[in-house]
Amino acid sequence: MDDPLDFSGKTVLVVGGSSGIGNGVAHGFRERGATVHVWGTRANASDYSADEGSDLEGLVYAKVDVGVRAEIDAAPALEPLDVLVLCQGTVAYKRAEFRPEAWNRVMAVNLDSLMDCARKFHDTLAARRGVIIIVSSVSGFTSNRGNPAYAASKAGAVSLTKTLGEAWAHDGIRVVGLAPGLVDTKLTKVTTENPARLEGALRSIPLGRMGTPRDMAGAALLLASPLAGYVVGQTLIVDGGLSL
């Protein structure tokens, strides 16, 4: 019997795959046989380091700042493409998102670029009956009082998953979503490097631990595989029970 989690011969692009959750997802697909491309914001793969949660060994790297629409448009096309993982994300702390500059940047990266990237690869994915995985956050389902742009963008990502799931199923593209909880990455250092805040956060997670990029990779592999072949437009919450 064929292994439904074998991605040998498949091509995967992980936007935001240079570090954190995206990097874990990228290596999950690579370990399962896929050729994996990743996009990041720095000029070269060598500009990333392991202490930032980056491992680009075995991945094909390209510099594309998805917060700038022109860079998405100018990025090289990938053909064939079987799986597109949209894992880009940014956040601005210290209430900066209440001001226009930070609001605009967060929304451009976390929401606008999802549609721009999906649109860019629509035809290529349709030709392969491919899959789009939109990575949002549990913040898309609740309030986040210090980060209005982050919360709004992630709620928008959940809604976009539903809409594209319905709109593009007829084109042969299966669109699904993944909503991580608290995962130890550079974006969550504001919590993980504050002992009191971390202790409080862990108390609210029934499993008693933070998630890891590898946890998210397992969920992404499932969603992209034939095992989830009848799942369309839904966002899988992967948070150790945090949102319960």
N, C-alpha and C positions, 0 to 999 in steps of 0.2 A: 504494500500500500504506500502510495506517495506521501511524503511528509508535508502537511499543509503549511508548515512553518519554514520550509526550504525555499529561499528566495534566489537560488542559483539561476543565473541567466537574466535576472531582473535588474533594472536600473532604478535607483532611488535618489531623490534630491531632498536633503534636509536643510531648509532655510533656518538659519540660526543654529546650525550644527557645529559651530566652532567651539562651543563650551556648554557647560551645564546640562540641562535636560536634553537639548538638541544633540549634544555630543554623545550622550549615552544612547539615545535613540539611533544615531548614525552607526555606532559600533554594534548595536544590536542587530541591525540589518546586515552589516558587513560580516559579522560572525555567522550569519545564516546564509552567506554565499552571494549577497548582492554586491553590485558595483555601486558605491555610495559617493555622491557628490555633496559637498556642504558649502553654504554661503555664510560669510562673516563680514565684519566691517573693517578689518585691518588689511593692510596691503598684501601681506604674505602670511603663509601658514607659520613661518618661523617667528612671527610676532606674538604668538600665543605661547603660554607656558603651562606646565602641568599643575603648578600651584594655583592656577586660575580655573582648574577643572577642564583643561583642554588637552586632548590627545588626538592629533590629526594624522597619526600613522595609519596608512592604508586607506585614507580618504582622499578624494579629489577636491581640492580647495579652490574657491574663487572669491574675490572681494566684491561684494555687492551690498551697499547700504540700502536696505529696503525702505528706509525712511525717506528716501529720495526717489520719486517715481521714475525719473529719467534713468537712474542706474538700473532699475528693474527692466525697463524697456531696452536698455543697451546690453544687458547681460546675454551671454551666448545661449542659444537654444540647446536643449538636450533632447536628442532623439536616438533611440526610443526612451520613453520615460514611463515607468510602471507605478511608482508611488511618489507622491509629493507630500512631504511633511512640513507644515507651516508652523515652526516653533520659534519664530522671532518674538522678541519681547524686550521691553524696557520699562523702567519705573523711575519716578523722581520723588525723592523723599523730602522731609521737612516742609510739607505743605506746598511745595513748589507747583504741584499740578493745579492749584487753584488760580494760577496765573497763566496768561495766554501762551507764553513761549513753551513752557513745559507741557501744558495741555496739548498743544498742537503736535509736538514731537512724539509724545506717548501715543496719541491717537494715530499719527501717521505710521508708526512702526507696528503698533499692536492691532490695528483694525484696517486702516486703508490699504496697507501693503498686502493683507490677506487676499483681498479682492484683486489687487493688481497682479500678484503672483499666480493666483488661480486662473485668471483670465489669460495670462501669458502662456500657460501650459495646457489650456483647455483642449485644444485640438490634438496635441501630442498624447495626452492622457486618454482622450476618447478613442484614438486609434488603437490603444492597447487595452481598452476597458480597464483603465487604471483606477487608483484610489487616491483621494486627498484626505489627509488627516490634519484637522485644524486643532492646534493645541491652545486651549484657553486657560482657565483657572477656576478653582472654587470661588474666587472673588467675583466671578461672573454670575453667581447665584445669590450673593449677599451684599451687604454694605461694606465699604472699606473707607471709613471716615477720613483717613488722612490722604487717600489717593483716589480722588474722583475720576481722573482720566483712566487710571489703570482698571478700576472696577467697571466703568462704562465701556471701555474697549473690550474687556473680556466678556461682558454681557453681550456686546455686539457680536463677538466671535461665536458665541453659542447660538445666537439667532441666525448668523450667516451660515453656520453649519446646517441648520434646519432648511433654510431657503435654498442653498445650493444643492443640498441633498435631494430636495424635491425637483428643482429645476433641471439638474444635470443627470439625474438617473436615466432619463430617456436617451441621453447622449452616450450612455455606457460608462459614466464616471460615478463611482460610489464615494460620496462625501460623508465623512464621519468625524467625530470630535473626541478629544481627550482633555479632561480637566484635572490637572494635578493639584494636590494640596500643598503642604509645606515640604519643600524639597531643598536639600542643602546645596545651594548654588551661590554664585557671586551676587545674585539679585536679592538673596535672603540673608546676607551677612548682617543686616540691621537687626535681625532676630537671633541668628545663630551665634553671633559674637557678643551678645548681651545675655549673661547667665540668667538673670531674673526673667527676662522676656522669654528666653528659650524654655525655662522651666515651666512657665505659664502655658506656653504653646504646647508643650508635650503633654501636659495634664489634660488638654482638650482633645487629644488624639487617642481614641480607644486602643490602637495597637501600641501606643506608648513610645513611638519613635518617629523620626522624620522619614519621608520618602527619599529614595535615591534615584539618580538618573536611570539606573538599571531597572528599577521598578517601573518607570515610565516606558522604558524600552520594551518590556514584556507586554505591556498593554498595547503599545503601538504595533508590535508584531502581530498580536491577535487581531486587531482592527483591520490591518492590511491584508490579512490572510483569508483564504476561503472559509475558515471557521466562522468568520463574521460576514460571510457573503450575502446575508439577508438583512444586515444592519445598514440603515440609510438615515442620515440626518440626525442621528442621536449622538449625544456627548457622554462618554463614559467618565464618571467621576472616580479618580484614583487618589484617595486621600487618607487611607488608613482609618476611615470612619470619622474624620474631622467634621464633616458637614452634617453628621447625624444629630 
